[in-house]
Amino acid sequence: MTFAAPTQATSDRETVPAAAGAALSAYVLVTIGSCLRGDILLLLGVPLTAAGCLVAWFAARGTGPASEWPAEWLALSLSALAAVGLAAPAVDDSQPWFTITTRAYFALAIVLVGVFAGSGSIGRRRTTFALAAGAVALQFAAPFGIHTQVDLWSWTQTATLALLHGVHPYTVRAPDLQHGGFDFGSAPTLYPYMPLTLVAAAAPVAWLGDYRFGVACCLPITILLFRRAGRALAVADAQLDLLTLALVLHPLAAALTGTGYLEPLLVVTATAFVVFAASARRNRIGEATAFLLLPALKQYVIAPLLLYAAMRGRPRAIAAGIAVAAATVLPFAFWQWRPTMDGILFFVRTPLRFRADSDSLAALVFALTGLESPPSIAIAAQFIVAAAVYRPLRDRGLEGLLLASALSLLGSFLAAPQAFTNYYSFAGALLLLSALAAAGRRRPA
């Protein structure tokens, strides 16, 4: 079956389907809330993040607005993302030129979002390209502009260098860049993340000396995949440009890359999954492999796997995906079993301690009552939310799976003893991909 390209009339529609509008609004609220810091985090940030989760919940339950959302209103709401990026405090140890450049980008973005909202198709396309190009430039400037002191960077860089020198990466110890001056809520004694993150970091470290350049590559690749998926789903041009703007205007995207967080690897992998799932001839093995690589990158992606198996999975495709995901772990396990398993399961054996500066309802409850929530509540919340949204979303195809996955993770993060912008950036990306699928006029097989 073939599908004709959108006409000019359909490309310039002034409304967005209700499901897509709700998912996009949830993304904006979650992103803004999770990017706020300091004294307003508990006062405004956590409530906004929770409100975004609530909007997504109502959309999943089918109790939100049934009418289509005005595209102009949604476009102008993106200016709030740019405003947060403009007002966000500079990352510790960032270079003045990087802070000035970042603020200049978001100041210009506020103006260009207004131009986007009032333009025709050509103006929208040019505005989208300009803001996407600027966001990509900030990504590659971030490793130069931010001298990170986060333990994640130290561990990933040290373990990757060990791997490149033929030393088992789970047998080395990274230096404490803070010299004990900051409590991250955990004290790893070995690399506590998945081996695939080190494989992904190896080439950038070997060629450029820092894995953050590899993380910076994720945004341009994600943009290309995102737009390819949109065309495969026959999303109207105006709506695809609108959703692309939401993707590139994340207020702290460059800061996350400069700090060394790994969630952009998850985002590009999830977007690749949507490309496979949205193709006219559905690539079941490709989509299963991409989805099953998510927990091979970060251990907290648990319930979405069960949702995928129940809502879209096929035994042969799932088996192939499991084989590929296992292949990212087994070589390290065969090399040295014990340290590999100790690293992968580190946060199971030594759960993250509670942090009062977390962007979570758990932190808000602590501020009000002094009660700390145990880590087990976050794990339970992920499965409880997944079970609650399964029935209403199981028949909504790709959009339903992505929305259910986002909600399960949001429920987990809001209940967690620790949850920060990097976590929510992935859950937000799933919301945005759900909006893309909901905006599509062609439904995947």
C-alpha positions as a Markdown table, in Angstrom:
| # | Residue | x | y | z |
|---|---|---|---|---|
| 1 | Met | 0.0 | 0.0 | 0.0 |
| 2 | Thr | 1.3 | 3.5 | -0.8 |
| 3 | Phe | 0.4 | 6.8 | 0.7 |
| 4 | Ala | 0.3 | 10.1 | -1.0 |
| 5 | Ala | 2.4 | 13.0 | 0.3 |
| 6 | Pro | 0.4 | 15.5 | 2.4 |
| 7 | Thr | -1.0 | 18.4 | 0.3 |
| 8 | Gln | -0.5 | 22.0 | 1.2 |
| 9 | Ala | -3.9 | 22.2 | 2.7 |
| 10 | Thr | -3.3 | 19.3 | 5.1 |
| 11 | Ser | 0.2 | 20.5 | 5.9 |
| 12 | Asp | -1.2 | 23.8 | 7.2 |
| 13 | Arg | -3.8 | 22.5 | 9.5 |
| 14 | Glu | -4.4 | 24.8 | 12.5 |
| 15 | Thr | -5.3 | 22.1 | 15.0 |
| 16 | Val | -3.5 | 19.1 | 16.5 |
| 17 | Pro | -5.3 | 15.8 | 17.4 |
| 18 | Ala | -6.4 | 15.7 | 21.0 |
| 19 | Ala | -4.2 | 12.8 | 22.0 |
| 20 | Ala | -1.2 | 14.4 | 20.4 |
| 21 | Gly | -2.0 | 17.8 | 22.0 |
| 22 | Ala | -2.3 | 16.2 | 25.4 |
| 23 | Ala | 1.0 | 14.3 | 25.1 |
| 24 | Leu | 2.8 | 17.4 | 23.9 |
| 25 | Ser | 1.3 | 19.5 | 26.8 |
| 26 | Ala | 2.4 | 16.8 | 29.3 |
| 27 | Tyr | 5.9 | 16.9 | 27.8 |
| 28 | Val | 6.1 | 20.7 | 28.2 |
| 29 | Leu | 4.9 | 20.5 | 31.9 |
| 30 | Val | 7.2 | 17.6 | 32.8 |
| 31 | Thr | 10.2 | 19.2 | 31.1 |
| 32 | Ile | 9.7 | 22.6 | 32.7 |
| 33 | Gly | 9.1 | 21.1 | 36.1 |
| 34 | Ser | 12.1 | 18.9 | 36.0 |
| 35 | Cys | 14.4 | 21.8 | 34.8 |
| 36 | Leu | 13.6 | 24.1 | 37.7 |
| 37 | Arg | 16.1 | 24.2 | 40.5 |
| 38 | Gly | 16.8 | 25.9 | 43.8 |
| 39 | Asp | 14.2 | 27.3 | 46.1 |
| 40 | Ile | 11.4 | 26.9 | 43.6 |
| 41 | Leu | 12.0 | 23.2 | 42.9 |
| 42 | Leu | 9.5 | 22.0 | 45.6 |
| 43 | Leu | 7.3 | 25.0 | 45.4 |
| 44 | Leu | 6.8 | 24.9 | 41.6 |
| 45 | Gly | 9.0 | 22.3 | 39.9 |
| 46 | Val | 7.6 | 19.2 | 41.5 |
| 47 | Pro | 3.9 | 20.3 | 41.1 |
| 48 | Leu | 4.5 | 21.1 | 37.4 |
| 49 | Thr | 6.1 | 17.7 | 36.9 |
| 50 | Ala | 3.3 | 16.0 | 38.7 |
| 51 | Ala | 0.8 | 18.0 | 36.6 |
| 52 | Gly | 2.4 | 16.8 | 33.4 |
| 53 | Cys | 2.1 | 13.3 | 34.6 |
| 54 | Leu | -1.6 | 13.9 | 35.5 |
| 55 | Val | -2.3 | 15.3 | 32.0 |
| 56 | Ala | -0.7 | 12.2 | 30.5 |
| 57 | Trp | -2.8 | 10.0 | 32.8 |
| 58 | Phe | -6.1 | 11.7 | 31.8 |
| 59 | Ala | -5.0 | 11.3 | 28.2 |
| 60 | Ala | -4.4 | 7.6 | 28.8 |
| 61 | Arg | -7.7 | 7.1 | 30.5 |
| 62 | Gly | -9.6 | 8.9 | 27.8 |
| 63 | Thr | -11.0 | 11.6 | 30.1 |
| 64 | Gly | -9.2 | 14.5 | 28.6 |
| 65 | Pro | -10.6 | 17.0 | 26.0 |
| 66 | Ala | -12.1 | 15.3 | 23.0 |
| 67 | Ser | -11.7 | 18.2 | 20.6 |
| 68 | Glu | -8.5 | 19.0 | 18.7 |
| 69 | Trp | -6.0 | 21.4 | 20.3 |
| 70 | Pro | -5.1 | 24.8 | 18.6 |
| 71 | Ala | -1.7 | 24.5 | 17.0 |
| 72 | Glu | -0.9 | 28.1 | 17.6 |
| 73 | Trp | -1.5 | 27.8 | 21.3 |
| 74 | Leu | 0.7 | 24.7 | 21.5 |
| 75 | Ala | 3.4 | 26.5 | 19.5 |
| 76 | Leu | 3.4 | 29.5 | 21.9 |
| 77 | Ser | 3.5 | 27.1 | 24.9 |
| 78 | Leu | 6.9 | 26.1 | 23.7 |
| 79 | Ser | 8.2 | 29.6 | 24.4 |
| 80 | Ala | 7.9 | 28.6 | 28.1 |
| 81 | Leu | 10.6 | 26.0 | 27.4 |
| 82 | Ala | 12.8 | 28.7 | 26.0 |
| 83 | Ala | 12.1 | 31.0 | 28.9 |
| 84 | Val | 13.2 | 28.3 | 31.4 |
| 85 | Gly | 16.4 | 27.8 | 29.3 |
| 86 | Leu | 17.0 | 31.5 | 29.4 |
| 87 | Ala | 16.6 | 31.8 | 33.1 |
| 88 | Ala | 18.2 | 28.5 | 34.2 |
| 89 | Pro | 21.3 | 29.0 | 36.4 |
| 90 | Ala | 24.7 | 28.2 | 34.8 |
| 91 | Val | 26.1 | 24.8 | 35.4 |
| 92 | Asp | 28.9 | 24.7 | 38.0 |
| 93 | Asp | 32.3 | 25.2 | 36.4 |
| 94 | Ser | 30.8 | 26.2 | 33.0 |
| 95 | Gln | 32.8 | 28.7 | 30.9 |
| 96 | Pro | 31.3 | 32.2 | 30.7 |
| 97 | Trp | 31.2 | 32.1 | 26.9 |
| 98 | Phe | 29.1 | 28.9 | 27.0 |
| 99 | Thr | 26.6 | 30.4 | 29.5 |
| 100 | Ile | 26.3 | 33.6 | 27.4 |
| 101 | Thr | 25.9 | 31.5 | 24.2 |
| 102 | Thr | 23.2 | 29.3 | 25.8 |
| 103 | Arg | 21.3 | 32.3 | 27.0 |
| 104 | Ala | 21.5 | 34.0 | 23.6 |
| 105 | Tyr | 20.1 | 30.9 | 21.9 |
| 106 | Phe | 17.1 | 30.7 | 24.2 |
| 107 | Ala | 16.5 | 34.5 | 24.0 |
| 108 | Leu | 16.4 | 34.1 | 20.2 |
| 109 | Ala | 14.2 | 31.0 | 20.6 |
| 110 | Ile | 11.5 | 33.0 | 22.4 |
| 111 | Val | 11.3 | 35.4 | 19.4 |
| 112 | Leu | 11.5 | 32.6 | 16.8 |
| 113 | Val | 8.7 | 30.6 | 18.5 |
| 114 | Gly | 6.5 | 33.6 | 18.0 |
| 115 | Val | 7.6 | 33.8 | 14.4 |
| 116 | Phe | 6.8 | 30.1 | 14.0 |
| 117 | Ala | 3.3 | 30.5 | 15.4 |
| 118 | Gly | 2.5 | 33.2 | 12.9 |
| 119 | Ser | 4.2 | 31.9 | 9.8 |
| 120 | Gly | 3.2 | 29.8 | 6.9 |
| 121 | Ser | 4.8 | 26.5 | 5.9 |
| 122 | Ile | 8.0 | 28.0 | 4.6 |
| 123 | Gly | 8.5 | 30.2 | 7.6 |
| 124 | Arg | 7.8 | 27.3 | 10.0 |
| 125 | Arg | 10.3 | 25.1 | 8.2 |
| 126 | Arg | 13.1 | 27.7 | 8.3 |
| 127 | Thr | 12.4 | 28.5 | 11.9 |
| 128 | Thr | 12.5 | 24.8 | 12.8 |
| 129 | Phe | 15.8 | 24.4 | 10.9 |
| 130 | Ala | 17.4 | 27.4 | 12.6 |
| 131 | Leu | 16.5 | 26.4 | 16.1 |
| 132 | Ala | 17.5 | 22.7 | 15.5 |
| 133 | Ala | 20.9 | 23.8 | 14.1 |
| 134 | Gly | 21.4 | 26.1 | 17.1 |
| 135 | Ala | 20.5 | 23.3 | 19.5 |
| 136 | Val | 22.9 | 20.9 | 17.8 |
| 137 | Ala | 25.7 | 23.5 | 17.9 |
| 138 | Leu | 25.2 | 23.9 | 21.7 |
| 139 | Gln | 25.5 | 20.1 | 22.1 |
| 140 | Phe | 28.9 | 20.0 | 20.5 |
| 141 | Ala | 30.0 | 23.1 | 22.4 |
| 142 | Ala | 29.0 | 21.6 | 25.8 |
| 143 | Pro | 32.0 | 19.4 | 26.3 |
| 144 | Phe | 34.2 | 22.4 | 25.8 |
| 145 | Gly | 32.1 | 24.8 | 27.8 |
| 146 | Ile | 31.4 | 22.6 | 30.9 |
| 147 | His | 34.1 | 21.2 | 33.1 |
| 148 | Thr | 32.0 | 18.6 | 34.8 |
| 149 | Gln | 32.6 | 17.3 | 38.3 |
| 150 | Val | 29.8 | 14.7 | 38.4 |
| 151 | Asp | 30.8 | 11.2 | 39.5 |
| 152 | Leu | 29.0 | 9.7 | 36.5 |
| 153 | Trp | 31.4 | 11.4 | 34.1 |
| 154 | Ser | 34.4 | 10.2 | 36.1 |
| 155 | Trp | 33.2 | 6.6 | 36.3 |
| 156 | Thr | 32.2 | 6.4 | 32.6 |
| 157 | Gln | 35.4 | 8.0 | 31.3 |
| 158 | Thr | 37.6 | 5.9 | 33.6 |
| 159 | Ala | 35.9 | 2.6 | 32.8 |
| 160 | Thr | 35.9 | 3.4 | 29.0 |
| 161 | Leu | 39.6 | 4.1 | 29.1 |
| 162 | Ala | 40.2 | 0.9 | 30.9 |
| 163 | Leu | 38.2 | -1.0 | 28.3 |
| 164 | Leu | 40.3 | 0.6 | 25.5 |
| 165 | His | 43.5 | -0.5 | 27.3 |
| 166 | Gly | 42.3 | -4.1 | 27.6 |
| 167 | Val | 41.5 | -3.9 | 31.3 |
| 168 | His | 38.1 | -5.1 | 32.5 |
| 169 | Pro | 36.1 | -1.9 | 33.1 |
| 170 | Tyr | 34.3 | -3.2 | 36.2 |
| 171 | Thr | 37.6 | -3.8 | 38.0 |
| 172 | Val | 38.9 | -0.2 | 38.0 |
| 173 | Arg | 37.9 | 2.6 | 40.4 |
| 174 | Ala | 37.3 | 6.2 | 39.3 |
| 175 | Pro | 38.7 | 9.2 | 41.1 |
| 176 | Asp | 36.4 | 11.3 | 43.3 |
| 177 | Leu | 36.4 | 14.6 | 41.6 |
| 178 | Gln | 34.6 | 16.2 | 44.5 |
| 179 | His | 37.1 | 14.8 | 47.0 |
| 180 | Gly | 34.2 | 13.9 | 49.3 |
| 181 | Gly | 32.8 | 17.4 | 49.1 |
| 182 | Phe | 29.4 | 16.4 | 47.8 |
| 183 | Asp | 27.1 | 13.5 | 48.6 |
| 184 | Phe | 25.4 | 12.1 | 45.5 |
| 185 | Gly | 23.4 | 9.7 | 47.5 |
| 186 | Ser | 25.6 | 6.8 | 46.4 |
| 187 | Ala | 29.2 | 5.8 | 46.7 |
| 188 | Pro | 30.0 | 3.3 | 43.9 |
| 189 | Thr | 33.0 | 1.2 | 44.3 |
| 190 | Leu | 32.9 | 0.1 | 40.7 |
| 191 | Tyr | 31.2 | 1.2 | 37.5 |
| 192 | Pro | 27.4 | 0.9 | 38.3 |
| 193 | Tyr | 25.9 | 1.1 | 34.8 |
| 194 | Met | 25.4 | -1.2 | 31.8 |
| 195 | Pro | 28.3 | -2.4 | 29.6 |
| 196 | Leu | 26.6 | -1.0 | 26.4 |
| 197 | Thr | 27.1 | 2.5 | 27.7 |
| 198 | Leu | 30.9 | 1.8 | 27.7 |
| 199 | Val | 30.7 | 0.3 | 24.2 |
| 200 | Ala | 28.9 | 3.4 | 23.0 |
| 201 | Ala | 31.5 | 5.6 | 24.7 |
| 202 | Ala | 34.6 | 3.8 | 23.4 |
| 203 | Ala | 34.8 | 5.4 | 19.9 |
| 204 | Pro | 34.4 | 9.0 | 21.2 |
| 205 | Val | 37.0 | 8.5 | 23.9 |
| 206 | Ala | 39.4 | 6.8 | 21.5 |
| 207 | Trp | 39.1 | 9.5 | 18.8 |
| 208 | Leu | 38.3 | 12.7 | 20.7 |
| 209 | Gly | 39.3 | 11.9 | 24.3 |
| 210 | Asp | 35.8 | 12.4 | 25.9 |
| 211 | Tyr | 32.7 | 10.3 | 25.6 |
| 212 | Arg | 30.5 | 13.4 | 25.8 |
| 213 | Phe | 31.2 | 14.1 | 22.1 |
| 214 | Gly | 29.4 | 10.8 | 21.4 |
| 215 | Val | 26.5 | 11.9 | 23.6 |
| 216 | Ala | 26.4 | 15.2 | 21.6 |
| 217 | Cys | 25.9 | 13.2 | 18.4 |
| 218 | Cys | 22.6 | 11.8 | 19.8 |
| 219 | Leu | 20.6 | 15.0 | 19.2 |
| 220 | Pro | 21.2 | 15.4 | 15.5 |
| 221 | Ile | 20.7 | 11.7 | 14.9 |
| 222 | Thr | 17.5 | 11.8 | 17.0 |
| 223 | Ile | 16.2 | 14.8 | 15.0 |
| 224 | Leu | 16.8 | 12.9 | 11.7 |
| 225 | Leu | 15.1 | 9.8 | 13.0 |
| 226 | Phe | 12.2 | 11.7 | 14.5 |
| 227 | Arg | 11.4 | 13.4 | 11.3 |
| 228 | Arg | 11.8 | 10.2 | 9.3 |
| 229 | Ala | 9.3 | 8.5 | 11.7 |
| 230 | Gly | 6.9 | 11.5 | 11.3 |
| 231 | Arg | 7.0 | 11.1 | 7.5 |
| 232 | Ala | 6.4 | 7.3 | 7.8 |
| 233 | Leu | 3.4 | 8.0 | 10.0 |
| 234 | Ala | 2.2 | 10.7 | 7.5 |
| 235 | Val | 2.2 | 13.4 | 10.2 |
| 236 | Ala | 1.2 | 16.8 | 8.7 |
| 237 | Asp | 4.2 | 19.1 | 8.0 |
| 238 | Ala | 3.0 | 21.8 | 10.4 |
| 239 | Gln | 2.6 | 19.3 | 13.2 |
| 240 | Leu | 6.0 | 17.6 | 12.5 |
| 241 | Asp | 7.7 | 20.9 | 12.7 |
| 242 | Leu | 5.9 | 21.8 | 15.9 |
| 243 | Leu | 7.0 | 18.5 | 17.6 |
| 244 | Thr | 10.5 | 18.9 | 16.3 |
| 245 | Leu | 10.7 | 22.3 | 18.0 |
| 246 | Ala | 9.6 | 20.8 | 21.3 |
| 247 | Leu | 12.4 | 18.2 | 20.9 |
| 248 | Val | 15.2 | 20.7 | 20.4 |
| 249 | Leu | 14.0 | 23.3 | 22.9 |
| 250 | His | 14.6 | 21.2 | 26.0 |
| 251 | Pro | 16.0 | 23.9 | 28.4 |
| 252 | Leu | 18.9 | 21.8 | 29.8 |
| 253 | Ala | 19.7 | 19.5 | 26.9 |
| 254 | Ala | 23.2 | 21.0 | 26.4 |
| 255 | Ala | 23.8 | 21.0 | 30.2 |
| 256 | Leu | 22.9 | 17.3 | 30.4 |
| 257 | Thr | 25.4 | 16.5 | 27.6 |
| 258 | Gly | 28.1 | 18.7 | 29.1 |
| 259 | Thr | 27.6 | 17.1 | 32.5 |
| 260 | Gly | 27.9 | 13.6 | 31.0 |
| 261 | Tyr | 24.5 | 12.1 | 31.5 |
| 262 | Leu | 23.7 | 9.1 | 29.3 |
| 263 | Glu | 19.9 | 9.5 | 28.7 |
| 264 | Pro | 20.4 | 10.9 | 25.2 |
| 265 | Leu | 21.5 | 7.3 | 24.3 |
| 266 | Leu | 18.1 | 6.1 | 25.4 |
| 267 | Val | 16.3 | 8.8 | 23.5 |
| 268 | Val | 18.0 | 8.1 | 20.2 |
| 269 | Thr | 17.3 | 4.3 | 20.7 |
| 270 | Ala | 13.6 | 4.9 | 21.5 |
| 271 | Thr | 13.3 | 7.1 | 18.4 |
| 272 | Ala | 14.9 | 4.3 | 16.3 |
| 273 | Phe | 12.3 | 2.0 | 17.7 |
| 274 | Val | 9.6 | 4.3 | 16.5 |
| 275 | Val | 11.1 | 4.4 | 13.0 |
| 276 | Phe | 11.1 | 0.6 | 12.8 |
| 277 | Ala | 7.6 | 0.4 | 14.2 |
| 278 | Ala | 6.2 | 3.1 | 11.9 |
| 279 | Ser | 7.6 | 1.8 | 8.6 |
| 280 | Ala | 5.0 | 0.8 | 6.0 |
| 281 | Arg | 6.4 | -2.8 | 6.2 |
| 282 | Arg | 6.8 | -3.2 | 10.0 |
| 283 | Asn | 10.2 | -4.4 | 10.9 |
| 284 | Arg | 9.3 | -6.5 | 14.0 |
| 285 | Ile | 12.8 | -7.7 | 14.7 |
| 286 | Gly | 14.2 | -4.2 | 14.3 |
| 287 | Glu | 11.7 | -2.6 | 16.6 |
| 288 | Ala | 12.0 | -5.4 | 19.2 |
| 289 | Thr | 15.8 | -5.1 | 19.2 |
| 290 | Ala | 15.7 | -1.3 | 19.6 |
| 291 | Phe | 13.2 | -1.5 | 22.5 |
| 292 | Leu | 15.0 | -4.3 | 24.3 |
| 293 | Leu | 18.2 | -2.3 | 24.1 |
| 294 | Leu | 16.7 | 0.3 | 26.4 |
| 295 | Pro | 17.3 | -1.7 | 29.6 |
| 296 | Ala | 20.7 | -2.7 | 28.1 |
| 297 | Leu | 21.5 | 1.1 | 28.4 |
| 298 | Lys | 19.8 | 1.9 | 31.8 |
| 299 | Gln | 18.6 | -0.5 | 34.4 |
| 300 | Tyr | 15.5 | 1.5 | 35.4 |
| 301 | Val | 13.6 | 0.6 | 32.2 |
| 302 | Ile | 11.7 | -2.4 | 33.5 |
| 303 | Ala | 7.9 | -2.1 | 33.2 |
| 304 | Pro | 8.1 | -0.8 | 29.6 |
| 305 | Leu | 9.5 | -4.2 | 28.5 |
| 306 | Leu | 6.5 | -6.0 | 29.9 |
| 307 | Leu | 4.2 | -3.5 | 28.2 |
| 308 | Tyr | 5.9 | -4.0 | 24.9 |
| 309 | Ala | 5.7 | -7.8 | 25.1 |
| 310 | Ala | 2.0 | -7.5 | 26.0 |
| 311 | Met | 1.0 | -4.8 | 23.5 |
| 312 | Arg | 3.2 | -5.3 | 20.4 |
| 313 | Gly | 5.7 | -8.1 | 20.9 |
| 314 | Arg | 5.9 | -11.3 | 18.9 |
| 315 | Pro | 7.9 | -14.3 | 20.3 |
| 316 | Arg | 10.4 | -14.6 | 17.4 |
| 317 | Ala | 11.1 | -10.8 | 17.4 |
| 318 | Ile | 11.4 | -10.7 | 21.2 |
| 319 | Ala | 13.8 | -13.6 | 21.1 |
| 320 | Ala | 16.0 | -11.8 | 18.6 |
| 321 | Gly | 15.9 | -8.6 | 20.7 |
| 322 | Ile | 16.8 | -10.5 | 23.8 |
| 323 | Ala | 19.7 | -12.2 | 22.0 |
| 324 | Val | 21.1 | -8.8 | 20.8 |
| 325 | Ala | 20.6 | -7.2 | 24.3 |
| 326 | Ala | 22.3 | -10.2 | 25.9 |
| 327 | Ala | 25.2 | -9.9 | 23.5 |
| 328 | Thr | 26.0 | -6.5 | 25.0 |
| 329 | Val | 26.5 | -8.1 | 28.4 |
| 330 | Leu | 27.8 | -11.7 | 27.9 |
| 331 | Pro | 31.3 | -10.8 | 26.6 |
| 332 | Phe | 32.0 | -8.8 | 29.8 |
| 333 | Ala | 30.4 | -11.6 | 31.9 |
| 334 | Phe | 32.6 | -14.3 | 30.3 |
| 335 | Trp | 35.6 | -12.0 | 30.7 |
| 336 | Gln | 35.0 | -11.7 | 34.5 |
| 337 | Trp | 31.6 | -12.7 | 35.8 |
| 338 | Arg | 31.7 | -11.4 | 39.3 |
| 339 | Pro | 32.7 | -7.8 | 38.8 |
| 340 | Thr | 30.4 | -7.4 | 35.8 |
| 341 | Met | 27.3 | -8.6 | 37.8 |
| 342 | Asp | 28.4 | -6.6 | 40.8 |
| 343 | Gly | 28.5 | -3.4 | 38.7 |
| 344 | Ile | 25.2 | -4.1 | 36.8 |
| 345 | Leu | 23.4 | -4.9 | 40.1 |
| 346 | Phe | 25.2 | -2.3 | 42.2 |
| 347 | Phe | 22.0 | -0.1 | 42.8 |
| 348 | Val | 20.1 | -3.3 | 43.6 |
| 349 | Arg | 22.6 | -4.3 | 46.3 |
| 350 | Thr | 23.2 | -0.7 | 47.4 |
| 351 | Pro | 20.1 | 1.4 | 46.7 |
| 352 | Leu | 20.3 | 5.1 | 46.2 |
| 353 | Arg | 20.0 | 7.0 | 49.4 |
| 354 | Phe | 17.2 | 9.6 | 49.8 |
| 355 | Arg | 18.0 | 13.1 | 48.6 |
| 356 | Ala | 15.9 | 16.1 | 49.7 |
| 357 | Asp | 16.8 | 18.0 | 46.5 |
| 358 | Ser | 15.1 | 15.4 | 44.3 |
| 359 | Asp | 12.5 | 16.4 | 41.8 |
| 360 | Ser | 9.9 | 14.0 | 43.2 |
| 361 | Leu | 6.8 | 13.8 | 45.3 |
| 362 | Ala | 8.9 | 11.9 | 47.8 |
| 363 | Ala | 11.0 | 15.0 | 48.3 |
| 364 | Leu | 7.9 | 17.1 | 48.7 |
| 365 | Val | 6.5 | 14.7 | 51.3 |
| 366 | Phe | 9.8 | 14.8 | 53.1 |
| 367 | Ala | 9.8 | 18.6 | 53.2 |
| 368 | Leu | 6.3 | 18.6 | 54.6 |
| 369 | Thr | 6.5 | 15.7 | 57.0 |
| 370 | Gly | 10.1 | 14.6 | 57.4 |
| 371 | Leu | 9.3 | 11.1 | 56.2 |
| 372 | Glu | 11.7 | 9.4 | 53.7 |
| 373 | Ser | 10.3 | 7.0 | 51.2 |
| 374 | Pro | 12.1 | 3.7 | 50.6 |
| 375 | Pro | 13.5 | 2.8 | 47.1 |
| 376 | Ser | 11.0 | -0.1 | 46.9 |
| 377 | Ile | 8.1 | 2.4 | 46.5 |
| 378 | Ala | 9.6 | 3.7 | 43.2 |
| 379 | Ile | 9.9 | 0.1 | 41.8 |
| 380 | Ala | 6.4 | -0.8 | 42.9 |
| 381 | Ala | 5.0 | 2.5 | 41.4 |
| 382 | Gln | 6.4 | 1.6 | 38.0 |
| 383 | Phe | 4.6 | -1.7 | 37.9 |
| 384 | Ile | 1.4 | -0.3 | 39.5 |
| 385 | Val | 1.1 | 2.5 | 37.0 |
| 386 | Ala | 1.9 | 0.2 | 34.0 |
| 387 | Ala | -0.8 | -2.2 | 35.1 |
| 388 | Ala | -3.3 | 0.7 | 35.6 |
| 389 | Val | -2.8 | 2.1 | 32.1 |
| 390 | Tyr | -2.5 | -1.2 | 30.2 |
| 391 | Arg | -6.2 | -1.8 | 29.6 |
| 392 | Pro | -7.1 | 1.6 | 28.3 |
| 393 | Leu | -4.0 | 1.9 | 26.1 |
| 394 | Arg | -3.6 | -1.6 | 24.8 |
| 395 | Asp | -5.7 | -1.0 | 21.7 |
| 396 | Arg | -4.1 | 2.4 | 20.8 |
| 397 | Gly | -1.1 | 0.8 | 19.0 |
| 398 | Leu | 2.3 | 2.6 | 19.0 |
| 399 | Glu | 0.9 | 5.7 | 20.6 |
| 400 | Gly | -0.5 | 3.7 | 23.5 |
| 401 | Leu | 2.7 | 1.8 | 24.1 |
| 402 | Leu | 4.8 | 4.9 | 24.2 |
| 403 | Leu | 2.3 | 6.7 | 26.5 |
| 404 | Ala | 2.1 | 3.8 | 28.8 |
| 405 | Ser | 5.9 | 3.5 | 29.0 |
| 406 | Ala | 6.2 | 7.2 | 29.8 |
| 407 | Leu | 3.6 | 7.0 | 32.5 |
| 408 | Ser | 5.2 | 4.0 | 34.2 |
| 409 | Leu | 8.5 | 5.7 | 34.4 |
| 410 | Leu | 7.0 | 9.0 | 35.5 |
| 411 | Gly | 5.2 | 7.2 | 38.3 |
| 412 | Ser | 8.5 | 5.6 | 39.3 |
| 413 | Phe | 10.5 | 8.8 | 39.3 |
| 414 | Leu | 7.9 | 10.8 | 41.2 |
| 415 | Ala | 8.0 | 8.2 | 44.0 |
| 416 | Ala | 11.7 | 7.8 | 43.9 |
| 417 | Pro | 14.2 | 8.8 | 46.6 |
| 418 | Gln | 16.2 | 10.4 | 43.8 |
| 419 | Ala | 14.9 | 11.7 | 40.5 |
| 420 | Phe | 16.5 | 14.5 | 38.4 |
| 421 | Thr | 16.3 | 16.2 | 35.0 |
| 422 | Asn | 18.2 | 13.4 | 33.2 |
| 423 | Tyr | 15.6 | 10.8 | 34.2 |
| 424 | Tyr | 12.7 | 13.0 | 33.2 |
| 425 | Ser | 14.3 | 13.9 | 29.9 |
| 426 | Phe | 13.8 | 10.3 | 28.7 |
| 427 | Ala | 10.3 | 10.0 | 30.0 |
| 428 | Gly | 9.5 | 13.3 | 28.3 |
| 429 | Ala | 11.0 | 12.0 | 25.0 |
| 430 | Leu | 8.6 | 9.0 | 25.2 |
| 431 | Leu | 5.7 | 11.5 | 25.7 |
| 432 | Leu | 6.9 | 13.4 | 22.6 |
| 433 | Leu | 7.2 | 10.2 | 20.6 |
| 434 | Ser | 3.7 | 9.3 | 21.7 |
| 435 | Ala | 2.5 | 12.7 | 20.4 |
| 436 | Leu | 4.2 | 12.0 | 17.1 |
| 437 | Ala | 2.4 | 8.6 | 16.8 |
| 438 | Ala | -0.9 | 10.2 | 17.8 |
| 439 | Ala | -0.5 | 12.9 | 15.1 |
| 440 | Gly | 0.1 | 10.4 | 12.4 |
| 441 | Arg | -2.6 | 9.8 | 9.8 |
| 442 | Arg | -1.3 | 6.4 | 8.9 |
| 443 | Arg | -1.4 | 3.8 | 11.6 |
| 444 | Pro | 1.4 | 1.2 | 11.6 |
| 445 | Ala | 0.4 | -2.4 | 10.8 |
